[in-house]
Amino acid sequence: MMYKKQCSAYGIARETVGSVRRIVMLYDGIIKFAMQARHAIEENRIADRFNNLERACKILLGLQSCLDFTQGDGKIAHILFNFYVTTNLRMMALNQSRSVKDCDGIIQDLKKMRDTWEGISNSTSGGDAANTIPSQESLSAKLESVAVSI
């Protein structure tokens, strides 16, 4: 039953929220689950840590599966692919290390990437700003500068 509600909510968002804004919302979800996993690590709640990290990883894998390597020169897709794979591996490693410090680092990196997408969302303009995506060069430069710093 809960799954149907989530799908329904996503369907509504898909019709009413622009594509870049949806990416920001997905990052919000990843960050939320990572923060919940952090609290579970602190409180030694093993099942909650595992479940929240799994939820965060599923969103990352969903984002990764939507990458289009045929758009432009594929540079943006490669940058994001590497970010998603690296972040996913770091999250899975938290199940072994149970390190609050490592979890904080992941959350910080996710927030940087989320804020970059938020900036892209806010800087779009045109008739339908929510659905306008910046040029490949602009987007690539912004994402690469964040991914390299991480």
VOPATOR-521624 format. One record per residue (C-alpha): x, y, z; residue in three letters. Coordinates in Angstrom, 2 decimals, m for minus. Layout:
// residues N
<rec east="X" north="Y" up="Z" resn="ALA"/>
...
//
This chain:
// residues 150
<rec east="0.00" north="0.00" up="0.00" resn="MET"/>
<rec east="2.79" north="2.43" up="0.89" resn="MET"/>
<rec east="4.49" north="1.72" up="m2.44" resn="TYR"/>
<rec east="1.36" north="2.81" up="m4.33" resn="LYS"/>
<rec east="1.30" north="6.10" up="m2.39" resn="LYS"/>
<rec east="4.95" north="6.75" up="m3.22" resn="GLN"/>
<rec east="4.40" north="6.04" up="m6.91" resn="CYS"/>
<rec east="1.35" north="8.28" up="m6.92" resn="SER"/>
<rec east="3.30" north="11.09" up="m5.24" resn="ALA"/>
<rec east="6.13" north="10.68" up="m7.75" resn="TYR"/>
<rec east="3.67" north="10.76" up="m10.63" resn="GLY"/>
<rec east="2.22" north="14.04" up="m9.38" resn="ILE"/>
<rec east="5.71" north="15.52" up="m8.90" resn="ALA"/>
<rec east="6.67" north="14.39" up="m12.39" resn="ARG"/>
<rec east="3.81" north="16.40" up="m13.85" resn="GLU"/>
<rec east="4.20" north="19.49" up="m11.68" resn="THR"/>
<rec east="7.93" north="19.79" up="m10.87" resn="VAL"/>
<rec east="10.68" north="20.50" up="m13.39" resn="GLY"/>
<rec east="13.34" north="17.90" up="m14.13" resn="SER"/>
<rec east="16.22" north="19.77" up="m12.46" resn="VAL"/>
<rec east="14.10" north="20.43" up="m9.39" resn="ARG"/>
<rec east="13.28" north="16.72" up="m9.18" resn="ARG"/>
<rec east="17.00" north="15.97" up="m9.04" resn="ILE"/>
<rec east="17.31" north="18.36" up="m6.09" resn="VAL"/>
<rec east="14.43" north="16.59" up="m4.38" resn="MET"/>
<rec east="16.09" north="13.20" up="m4.91" resn="LEU"/>
<rec east="19.30" north="14.53" up="m3.35" resn="TYR"/>
<rec east="17.20" north="15.76" up="m0.42" resn="ASP"/>
<rec east="15.98" north="12.19" up="0.03" resn="GLY"/>
<rec east="19.49" north="10.72" up="m0.14" resn="ILE"/>
<rec east="20.72" north="13.25" up="2.42" resn="ILE"/>
<rec east="17.76" north="12.55" up="4.70" resn="LYS"/>
<rec east="18.43" north="8.81" up="4.69" resn="PHE"/>
<rec east="22.19" north="9.35" up="5.16" resn="ALA"/>
<rec east="21.50" north="11.56" up="8.18" resn="MET"/>
<rec east="19.14" north="8.95" up="9.61" resn="GLN"/>
<rec east="21.87" north="6.35" up="9.10" resn="ALA"/>
<rec east="24.30" north="8.64" up="10.92" resn="ARG"/>
<rec east="21.99" north="8.82" up="13.93" resn="HIS"/>
<rec east="21.58" north="5.04" up="13.82" resn="ALA"/>
<rec east="25.37" north="4.64" up="13.84" resn="ILE"/>
<rec east="25.61" north="6.88" up="16.90" resn="GLU"/>
<rec east="22.91" north="4.89" up="18.68" resn="GLU"/>
<rec east="24.23" north="1.50" up="17.50" resn="ASN"/>
<rec east="20.93" north="0.66" up="15.76" resn="ARG"/>
<rec east="22.31" north="m1.78" up="13.22" resn="ILE"/>
<rec east="19.11" north="m2.55" up="11.30" resn="ALA"/>
<rec east="18.17" north="1.14" up="11.01" resn="ASP"/>
<rec east="21.69" north="2.00" up="9.79" resn="ARG"/>
<rec east="21.54" north="m0.72" up="7.16" resn="PHE"/>
<rec east="17.99" north="0.14" up="6.00" resn="ASN"/>
<rec east="18.65" north="3.87" up="5.71" resn="ASN"/>
<rec east="21.91" north="3.35" up="3.82" resn="LEU"/>
<rec east="20.12" north="0.92" up="1.52" resn="GLU"/>
<rec east="17.40" north="3.51" up="0.81" resn="ARG"/>
<rec east="19.99" north="6.19" up="0.06" resn="ALA"/>
<rec east="21.89" north="3.80" up="m2.23" resn="CYS"/>
<rec east="18.70" north="2.90" up="m4.12" resn="LYS"/>
<rec east="18.10" north="6.56" up="m4.93" resn="ILE"/>
<rec east="21.71" north="6.93" up="m6.07" resn="LEU"/>
<rec east="21.36" north="3.86" up="m8.27" resn="LEU"/>
<rec east="18.14" north="5.28" up="m9.68" resn="GLY"/>
<rec east="19.90" north="8.51" up="m10.59" resn="LEU"/>
<rec east="22.79" north="6.53" up="m12.06" resn="GLN"/>
<rec east="20.46" north="4.40" up="m14.19" resn="SER"/>
<rec east="18.94" north="7.52" up="m15.76" resn="CYS"/>
<rec east="22.24" north="8.86" up="m17.07" resn="LEU"/>
<rec east="22.33" north="9.41" up="m20.81" resn="ASP"/>
<rec east="25.85" north="8.97" up="m22.16" resn="PHE"/>
<rec east="24.69" north="9.99" up="m25.65" resn="THR"/>
<rec east="23.78" north="13.56" up="m24.62" resn="GLN"/>
<rec east="26.38" north="16.00" up="m25.91" resn="GLY"/>
<rec east="29.85" north="14.53" up="m25.52" resn="ASP"/>
<rec east="28.83" north="12.36" up="m22.55" resn="GLY"/>
<rec east="31.10" north="14.26" up="m20.18" resn="LYS"/>
<rec east="28.33" north="15.16" up="m17.72" resn="ILE"/>
<rec east="27.12" north="11.57" up="m17.58" resn="ALA"/>
<rec east="30.66" north="10.34" up="m16.87" resn="HIS"/>
<rec east="31.17" north="12.91" up="m14.11" resn="ILE"/>
<rec east="27.88" north="11.96" up="m12.47" resn="LEU"/>
<rec east="28.45" north="8.23" up="m12.99" resn="PHE"/>
<rec east="31.78" north="8.42" up="m11.16" resn="ASN"/>
<rec east="30.22" north="10.48" up="m8.36" resn="PHE"/>
<rec east="27.33" north="8.03" up="m7.93" resn="TYR"/>
<rec east="29.55" north="4.93" up="m7.97" resn="VAL"/>
<rec east="32.05" north="6.42" up="m5.53" resn="THR"/>
<rec east="29.35" north="7.67" up="m3.18" resn="THR"/>
<rec east="27.50" north="4.35" up="m3.32" resn="ASN"/>
<rec east="30.68" north="2.44" up="m2.44" resn="LEU"/>
<rec east="31.41" north="4.83" up="0.42" resn="ARG"/>
<rec east="27.89" north="4.33" up="1.78" resn="MET"/>
<rec east="28.13" north="0.56" up="1.58" resn="MET"/>
<rec east="31.46" north="0.72" up="3.43" resn="ALA"/>
<rec east="29.69" north="2.47" up="6.33" resn="LEU"/>
<rec east="28.02" north="m0.84" up="7.17" resn="ASN"/>
<rec east="31.49" north="m2.15" up="8.02" resn="GLN"/>
<rec east="33.23" north="0.92" up="9.42" resn="SER"/>
<rec east="30.26" north="2.40" up="11.29" resn="ARG"/>
<rec east="32.19" north="5.68" up="11.23" resn="SER"/>
<rec east="30.24" north="8.84" up="12.06" resn="VAL"/>
<rec east="33.14" north="10.85" up="10.60" resn="LYS"/>
<rec east="32.94" north="8.99" up="7.27" resn="ASP"/>
<rec east="29.17" north="9.41" up="7.23" resn="CYS"/>
<rec east="29.56" north="13.15" up="7.86" resn="ASP"/>
<rec east="31.97" north="13.34" up="4.90" resn="GLY"/>
<rec east="29.48" north="11.62" up="2.62" resn="ILE"/>
<rec east="26.67" north="13.90" up="3.76" resn="ILE"/>
<rec east="28.84" north="16.96" up="3.19" resn="GLN"/>
<rec east="29.70" north="15.80" up="m0.36" resn="ASP"/>
<rec east="26.04" north="15.05" up="m1.11" resn="LEU"/>
<rec east="25.08" north="18.51" up="0.12" resn="LYS"/>
<rec east="27.68" north="20.11" up="m2.18" resn="LYS"/>
<rec east="26.29" north="18.27" up="m5.18" resn="MET"/>
<rec east="22.71" north="19.01" up="m4.11" resn="ARG"/>
<rec east="23.50" north="22.70" up="m3.73" resn="ASP"/>
<rec east="25.05" north="22.71" up="m7.21" resn="THR"/>
<rec east="21.84" north="21.28" up="m8.66" resn="TRP"/>
<rec east="19.85" north="23.80" up="m6.60" resn="GLU"/>
<rec east="21.93" north="26.59" up="m8.14" resn="GLY"/>
<rec east="21.31" north="25.20" up="m11.61" resn="ILE"/>
<rec east="17.59" north="24.99" up="m10.85" resn="SER"/>
<rec east="17.52" north="28.59" up="m9.63" resn="ASN"/>
<rec east="19.56" north="29.93" up="m12.55" resn="SER"/>
<rec east="17.40" north="28.49" up="m15.30" resn="THR"/>
<rec east="15.24" north="30.95" up="m17.16" resn="SER"/>
<rec east="12.82" north="31.03" up="m20.02" resn="GLY"/>
<rec east="9.16" north="30.41" up="m20.55" resn="GLY"/>
<rec east="9.14" north="27.32" up="m18.35" resn="ASP"/>
<rec east="12.11" north="27.81" up="m16.04" resn="ALA"/>
<rec east="11.49" north="24.59" up="m14.12" resn="ALA"/>
<rec east="12.02" north="22.53" up="m17.26" resn="ASN"/>
<rec east="14.85" north="24.52" up="m18.85" resn="THR"/>
<rec east="18.23" north="22.84" up="m18.52" resn="ILE"/>
<rec east="21.42" north="24.91" up="m18.85" resn="PRO"/>
<rec east="23.86" north="24.37" up="m21.71" resn="SER"/>
<rec east="26.02" north="21.25" up="m21.69" resn="GLN"/>
<rec east="29.16" north="23.34" up="m21.17" resn="GLU"/>
<rec east="27.73" north="25.27" up="m18.25" resn="SER"/>
<rec east="26.32" north="22.20" up="m16.57" resn="LEU"/>
<rec east="29.51" north="20.21" up="m17.14" resn="SER"/>
<rec east="31.69" north="22.97" up="m15.65" resn="ALA"/>
<rec east="29.53" north="23.31" up="m12.55" resn="LYS"/>
<rec east="29.26" north="19.59" up="m11.87" resn="LEU"/>
<rec east="32.91" north="18.91" up="m12.62" resn="GLU"/>
<rec east="34.08" north="21.62" up="m10.22" resn="SER"/>
<rec east="32.05" north="20.02" up="m7.42" resn="VAL"/>
<rec east="32.93" north="16.40" up="m8.27" resn="ALA"/>
<rec east="36.65" north="17.20" up="m8.47" resn="VAL"/>
<rec east="36.60" north="18.89" up="m5.07" resn="SER"/>
<rec east="35.01" north="15.79" up="m3.56" resn="ILE"/>
//
